[in-house]
Amino acid sequence: MYIIVTRTFPPELGGMQSLMWGLSREMSKNFMIKIFADYHENHKDFDEQASFSIERVGGIKFLRKIRKAQLINEFLKENKVEGIIADHWKSLELIKTDKKKYCLIHGKEINHPVGSSLNKRFIKVLNNVEKVIANSKYTKNLAINNGVEQSKVIVINPGADPFQELNKKSLEKVESLLKVKTPRLITVSRFDKRKNHEKVIMALRNLKQLYPDIVYICVGYGDEEKNIKKLVEELDLTSQVMFFKDISNDLKNALMAKSNIFVMPSIIHKTSVEGFGIAYVEAAQYGIPSLGGKDGGASDAIDHDKTGLICDGNNLDEIYSSLNSMIENKKYIELGKNAKEYVSKFQWDKTFEEYKKILS
C-alpha cells in the first residue's frame, strides 16, 4: 500500500489538482492506496465516486498540517505501507517513518534564496527522500542549484488525461459568441502576475491594427482580475477581450477547441514561477499551438517552432512578433497539427510507466 499526501486535490480545480487526481487514479490501478487530502466543502460527492479511500483534513493551514501528520503517523503504525508520495515538501516535514518517501516538486515552492530558512527546510526534507520528482528540466535544475542532491532528482512531466469529447451544444454556443471574430487567442489560467495577461493585452493593442477582428479569450479568476480588466478599458480593447469564469468544463473545452493560439508567456514574479504548464498540453490535445515564456518549464511542454513558440515574456516586442508570426499565413494551423501529435507522449498511461520504474 502507498499513502498519497496532497494539499491540492479535486473537487478543487487547477493544474496541480488534475495532476494529483491523475496520479492517484493511475496508482490505484497498480497498488492499494490511501489519500490524505485537504478538506473541501464539496468533497463528499466527489469522494464517494472514487475507487479508493480519501481522508480529508480541515482546519487552518498550520494546524491542518500538524493534524494530517498525526493521522498519517498513526496510520503507519497500524498498516503495512510501502511508501509515501507527497505533492509538497512541507507535507513530509512532520511524518516520522523509515518508509520510502517520494516528493513531487513544481517550481515556486522551492524557489527561495539559498541560505534562507525556507531553503534550509526544504533541503533537509528533500535530501532525505528516496526520489524528488521534478515536473520539468527547469524545476530539476532549480532544485539542484538550490541545494538538493543531484542524484535524488528525476524529471517526470505531469500526465494528461485523454481529451474529452466536445459537447455539441457548447460548441454551438461558442460559435454564436465569437461569430466572425478571428484570429482567436486564449488563456486558461489564474489571473496572477506570472501568467502575464498584462503584456499579452498590450501586444493585442498593436495586433488589432493588423487584425481588426482579433479576439482574446481569458478564462479564469484571481488576484489580478481587476487590474487586467482596467487595462483592457484603458487601452480601448473591450471589443477584443472576452472574460469567462465559473464556466462548465464543456464550455471551457469548446472555447479552447475553437481558438487558434493558446497564449501564456509566463515570467518569474518574485518567487513565483511556471514549473511546467499543463495548460499547454491541454491546448495541444485540441490541436491548438501555444506561445510560452522562456522563464520556467514551458519548453518541456512546447517544442519551439514545431508545436508553438517560446519567447521572452518580459519583452513586449517579442510577444507581439511571436504572435504575429503565428497568425501570419495561418502558421498556427501547421503548428497545431504538430502539437496534437506531440502531446501523445504526455498521456497518463505513458507517464505512469516512469513512476513504476522508481516505485519498483
C-alpha positions as CSV (number, residue, x, y, z in Angstrom):
1,M,0.0,0.0,0.0
2,Y,1.1,3.6,-0.7
3,I,0.0,6.8,1.1
4,I,-0.5,9.9,-1.1
5,V,-0.4,13.1,0.9
6,T,-1.8,16.1,-1.0
7,R,-2.7,19.7,-0.4
8,T,-4.2,20.1,-3.9
9,F,-6.9,17.7,-4.8
10,P,-10.3,17.7,-6.6
11,P,-13.1,18.8,-6.5
12,E,-10.9,21.9,-6.2
13,L,-9.9,23.0,-9.7
14,G,-6.4,23.6,-11.1
15,G,-3.4,22.1,-12.8
16,M,-2.0,20.7,-9.6
17,Q,-5.3,19.2,-8.6
18,S,-5.6,17.5,-12.1
19,L,-2.0,16.2,-11.6
20,M,-2.7,14.7,-8.2
21,W,-6.0,13.2,-9.3
22,G,-4.4,11.6,-12.4
23,L,-1.5,10.2,-10.4
24,S,-3.9,8.8,-7.7
25,R,-6.1,7.2,-10.3
26,E,-3.2,5.5,-12.1
27,M,-1.6,4.4,-8.7
28,S,-4.9,2.8,-7.8
29,K,-4.8,0.6,-10.9
30,N,-1.5,-0.8,-9.8
31,F,-1.4,-0.5,-6.0
32,M,-3.6,-0.2,-2.9
33,I,-3.6,3.5,-2.0
34,K,-4.9,5.7,0.8
35,I,-5.2,9.5,0.2
36,F,-4.8,12.2,2.9
37,A,-6.1,15.4,1.3
38,D,-7.1,18.9,2.5
39,Y,-10.8,19.4,3.3
40,H,-13.0,20.9,0.6
41,E,-16.6,21.9,1.2
42,N,-17.9,19.9,-1.8
43,H,-15.7,16.9,-1.3
44,K,-18.3,14.2,-0.3
45,D,-20.0,13.6,-3.7
46,F,-16.6,13.6,-5.3
47,D,-15.0,11.2,-2.8
48,E,-17.9,8.7,-2.9
49,Q,-17.2,8.2,-6.7
50,A,-13.5,7.4,-6.1
51,S,-12.4,3.8,-6.1
52,F,-10.0,4.3,-3.2
53,S,-10.1,5.7,0.3
54,I,-9.8,9.5,0.7
55,E,-9.4,11.0,4.2
56,R,-10.0,14.8,4.4
57,V,-8.3,17.0,7.0
58,G,-9.7,20.5,7.7
59,G,-8.7,23.5,9.9
60,I,-6.4,26.5,9.5
61,K,-3.2,25.7,7.4
62,F,-0.7,25.4,10.3
63,L,-2.9,23.2,12.5
64,R,-4.1,21.2,9.4
65,K,-0.5,20.3,8.6
66,I,0.1,19.0,12.2
67,R,-3.2,17.1,12.3
68,K,-2.6,15.5,8.9
69,A,0.9,14.4,10.0
70,Q,-0.6,12.9,13.2
71,L,-3.2,10.9,11.3
72,I,-0.5,9.6,8.9
73,N,1.9,8.7,11.7
74,E,-0.9,6.7,13.4
75,F,-1.9,5.1,10.1
76,L,1.7,4.0,9.5
77,K,1.8,2.2,12.9
78,E,-1.3,0.2,12.2
79,N,-0.9,-0.6,8.5
80,K,1.7,-2.1,6.1
81,V,2.8,0.7,3.9
82,E,5.4,0.5,1.1
83,G,6.0,4.2,0.7
84,I,4.6,7.8,0.9
85,I,4.2,10.2,-2.1
86,A,3.7,13.9,-1.3
87,D,2.8,16.8,-3.6
88,H,4.7,19.3,-1.3
89,W,7.9,19.1,0.8
90,K,6.0,20.7,3.8
91,S,3.7,17.7,3.9
92,L,6.6,15.4,4.8
93,E,8.2,17.6,7.5
94,L,6.4,16.1,10.4
95,I,6.0,12.5,9.2
96,K,8.1,10.1,11.3
97,T,8.9,6.9,9.3
98,D,11.7,5.0,7.7
99,K,9.4,4.1,4.8
100,K,10.4,5.2,1.4
101,K,9.3,8.8,0.7
102,Y,8.8,10.5,-2.7
103,C,8.2,14.2,-3.2
104,L,6.9,16.0,-6.3
105,I,8.3,19.4,-6.9
106,H,6.7,22.1,-9.1
107,G,8.8,25.3,-9.1
108,K,7.7,28.1,-6.9
109,E,7.6,26.2,-3.6
110,I,11.4,25.6,-3.8
111,N,12.3,29.0,-5.3
112,H,13.7,30.5,-2.1
113,P,17.1,32.2,-1.7
114,V,19.9,29.9,-0.8
115,G,20.6,30.0,2.9
116,S,17.1,31.3,3.8
117,S,15.2,29.4,6.5
118,L,12.7,28.0,3.8
119,N,15.7,26.9,1.7
120,K,17.2,25.1,4.6
121,R,13.9,23.4,5.5
122,F,13.2,22.1,2.0
123,I,16.8,20.9,1.5
124,K,16.5,18.9,4.8
125,V,13.3,17.3,3.7
126,L,14.2,16.6,0.0
127,N,17.7,15.3,0.7
128,N,16.1,12.6,3.0
129,V,13.6,11.2,0.5
130,E,14.1,8.3,-1.9
131,K,13.4,10.4,-5.1
132,V,12.5,14.0,-5.8
133,I,10.2,14.1,-8.9
134,A,10.5,17.4,-10.8
135,N,7.8,18.4,-13.3
136,S,10.4,19.7,-15.8
137,K,14.1,20.1,-16.6
138,Y,13.8,23.7,-15.4
139,T,12.5,22.6,-12.0
140,K,15.1,19.9,-11.7
141,N,17.9,22.4,-12.3
142,L,16.3,24.9,-9.9
143,A,16.2,22.2,-7.1
144,I,19.9,21.3,-7.7
145,N,21.0,24.9,-7.8
146,N,19.2,25.5,-4.5
147,G,20.9,22.6,-2.7
148,V,19.1,19.4,-3.4
149,E,21.4,16.4,-4.2
150,Q,21.5,15.8,-7.9
151,S,21.3,12.0,-7.6
152,K,17.9,12.4,-5.9
153,V,16.2,14.4,-8.6
154,I,14.5,12.9,-11.7
155,V,12.1,14.5,-14.2
156,I,8.6,13.2,-14.8
157,N,6.4,15.6,-16.7
158,P,2.8,15.8,-15.5
159,G,0.4,13.4,-17.2
160,A,-2.6,14.4,-19.2
161,D,-6.0,12.8,-19.5
162,P,-7.2,11.8,-23.0
163,F,-9.0,14.9,-24.3
164,Q,-12.7,15.0,-23.6
165,E,-15.2,14.7,-26.5
166,L,-16.6,18.1,-27.2
167,N,-20.1,18.9,-26.3
168,K,-22.1,19.9,-29.4
169,K,-24.3,22.5,-27.6
170,S,-21.2,24.1,-26.1
171,L,-19.5,24.3,-29.5
172,E,-22.6,26.0,-30.9
173,K,-22.7,28.4,-28.0
174,V,-19.0,29.3,-28.6
175,E,-19.6,29.9,-32.3
176,S,-22.6,32.2,-31.5
177,L,-20.5,34.1,-29.0
178,L,-17.4,34.5,-31.3
179,K,-19.1,34.8,-34.7
180,V,-16.7,36.4,-37.2
181,K,-14.0,37.1,-34.6
182,T,-10.7,35.8,-35.8
183,P,-7.8,35.1,-35.1
184,R,-8.7,33.8,-31.7
185,L,-6.2,33.9,-28.8
186,I,-7.0,32.1,-25.5
187,T,-5.5,31.9,-22.0
188,V,-7.0,29.5,-19.4
189,S,-5.3,30.2,-16.1
190,R,-5.5,32.1,-12.8
191,F,-5.1,35.8,-13.1
192,D,-1.8,36.4,-11.4
193,K,1.4,38.3,-12.3
194,R,3.4,35.4,-13.5
195,K,0.8,34.3,-16.2
196,N,1.5,37.7,-17.9
197,H,-2.0,38.6,-19.2
198,E,-1.0,42.2,-19.0
199,K,1.7,42.1,-21.7
200,V,-0.5,39.9,-24.0
201,I,-3.2,42.7,-23.8
202,M,-0.6,45.3,-24.5
203,A,0.6,43.4,-27.6
204,L,-3.1,43.0,-28.6
205,R,-3.4,46.7,-29.0
206,N,-0.9,46.6,-31.8
207,L,-2.1,43.3,-33.3
208,K,-5.6,44.9,-33.5
209,Q,-4.2,47.3,-36.2
210,L,-3.3,44.4,-38.4
211,Y,-6.2,42.1,-37.5
212,P,-9.3,44.2,-36.6
213,D,-11.4,41.2,-35.8
214,I,-8.9,39.6,-33.4
215,V,-10.2,38.4,-30.0
216,Y,-8.5,37.4,-26.8
217,I,-10.4,34.9,-24.6
218,C,-9.5,34.9,-20.9
219,V,-10.8,32.1,-18.8
220,G,-10.2,32.2,-15.1
221,Y,-10.2,34.3,-12.0
222,G,-7.6,35.6,-9.5
223,D,-5.9,38.5,-7.7
224,E,-5.1,40.4,-10.9
225,E,-8.6,40.3,-12.4
226,K,-9.5,43.9,-11.6
227,N,-6.2,45.3,-12.8
228,I,-6.4,43.3,-16.1
229,K,-10.0,44.5,-16.8
230,K,-9.0,48.1,-16.0
231,L,-6.1,47.8,-18.5
232,V,-8.5,46.5,-21.2
233,E,-10.7,49.5,-20.7
234,E,-7.7,52.0,-20.7
235,L,-6.4,50.5,-24.0
236,D,-9.9,50.6,-25.6
237,L,-9.9,46.8,-26.1
238,T,-13.3,45.9,-24.6
239,S,-14.4,44.6,-28.0
240,Q,-11.3,42.5,-28.4
241,V,-11.1,40.8,-24.9
242,M,-13.7,38.4,-23.5
243,F,-13.7,37.2,-19.9
244,F,-15.2,34.0,-18.7
245,K,-15.1,32.5,-15.2
246,D,-17.1,29.9,-13.2
247,I,-18.0,28.1,-16.5
248,S,-18.6,24.4,-17.2
249,N,-15.8,22.2,-18.3
250,D,-17.7,21.6,-21.5
251,L,-17.7,25.3,-22.3
252,K,-14.1,25.7,-21.4
253,N,-13.1,22.9,-23.7
254,A,-15.2,24.2,-26.5
255,L,-13.6,27.7,-26.2
256,M,-10.2,26.1,-26.3
257,A,-11.0,23.9,-29.3
258,K,-12.5,26.9,-31.2
259,S,-9.4,29.1,-30.6
260,N,-6.3,29.4,-32.8
261,I,-3.4,30.0,-30.3
262,F,-3.0,29.3,-26.6
263,V,-1.1,32.3,-25.0
264,M,0.7,32.1,-21.7
265,P,4.2,33.7,-22.0
266,S,4.9,33.3,-18.3
267,I,7.5,35.2,-16.3
268,I,9.2,34.8,-12.9
269,H,7.4,37.1,-10.4
270,K,9.2,37.3,-7.1
271,T,9.5,33.6,-6.2
272,S,6.5,32.5,-8.4
273,V,7.5,30.6,-11.5
274,E,5.8,28.3,-14.0
275,G,7.4,25.0,-13.4
276,F,5.7,23.2,-16.3
277,G,2.3,24.4,-17.5
278,I,-0.2,21.6,-18.1
279,A,-2.4,24.1,-19.9
280,Y,-0.1,24.0,-22.9
281,V,-0.6,20.2,-23.1
282,E,-4.4,20.5,-22.7
283,A,-4.4,23.0,-25.6
284,A,-2.3,20.8,-27.8
285,Q,-4.8,17.9,-27.3
286,Y,-7.3,20.1,-29.3
287,G,-4.7,20.9,-32.0
288,I,-4.0,24.3,-30.6
289,P,-0.4,25.5,-30.5
290,S,1.0,27.6,-27.7
291,L,3.1,30.7,-27.0
292,G,5.0,30.1,-23.8
293,G,7.6,32.0,-21.8
294,K,11.3,31.1,-21.6
295,D,11.4,31.5,-17.8
296,G,10.2,28.2,-16.4
297,G,9.3,24.8,-17.7
298,A,7.3,25.7,-20.8
299,S,10.0,24.3,-23.1
300,D,9.2,20.8,-21.7
301,A,5.6,21.2,-22.9
302,I,6.2,23.2,-26.1
303,D,8.6,22.1,-28.9
304,H,9.8,25.5,-30.1
305,D,8.9,26.3,-33.7
306,K,7.2,22.9,-34.1
307,T,4.3,22.9,-31.7
308,G,4.3,26.5,-30.8
309,L,6.9,29.2,-29.8
310,I,8.9,30.1,-26.7
311,C,9.6,33.8,-26.2
312,D,10.9,36.2,-23.5
313,G,7.7,37.1,-21.6
314,N,9.4,40.2,-20.2
315,N,9.9,41.5,-23.8
316,L,6.7,43.1,-25.2
317,D,8.2,43.2,-28.7
318,E,8.9,39.5,-28.6
319,I,5.4,38.6,-27.5
320,Y,4.0,40.8,-30.3
321,S,6.3,39.4,-33.0
322,S,5.8,35.8,-31.9
323,L,2.1,36.1,-32.1
324,N,2.2,37.9,-35.4
325,S,4.5,35.2,-36.9
326,M,2.0,32.5,-35.8
327,I,-1.0,34.4,-37.2
328,E,0.6,35.4,-40.5
329,N,-0.3,32.9,-43.2
330,K,-2.1,31.0,-40.6
331,K,1.1,29.3,-39.4
332,Y,-0.9,28.2,-36.3
333,I,-2.6,25.5,-38.4
334,E,0.6,23.6,-39.1
335,L,1.9,24.2,-35.5
336,G,-1.4,22.9,-34.1
337,K,-1.2,19.7,-36.2
338,N,2.3,19.1,-34.8
339,A,1.1,19.8,-31.3
340,K,-1.7,17.2,-31.5
341,E,0.8,14.6,-32.4
342,Y,3.5,15.6,-29.9
343,V,1.1,15.6,-27.0
344,S,0.5,11.9,-27.0
345,K,3.8,11.4,-25.0
346,F,2.1,13.1,-22.0
347,Q,-0.8,10.6,-21.8
348,W,-1.1,9.2,-18.3
349,D,-0.6,5.6,-19.4
350,K,2.9,6.5,-20.7
351,T,3.8,8.9,-17.9
352,F,2.9,6.4,-15.2
353,E,5.5,3.9,-16.6
354,E,8.1,6.4,-15.3
355,Y,6.6,6.2,-11.8
356,K,6.5,2.4,-11.9
357,K,10.3,2.4,-12.6
358,I,11.1,4.3,-9.4
359,L,8.4,2.7,-7.2
360,S,9.6,-0.8,-8.1
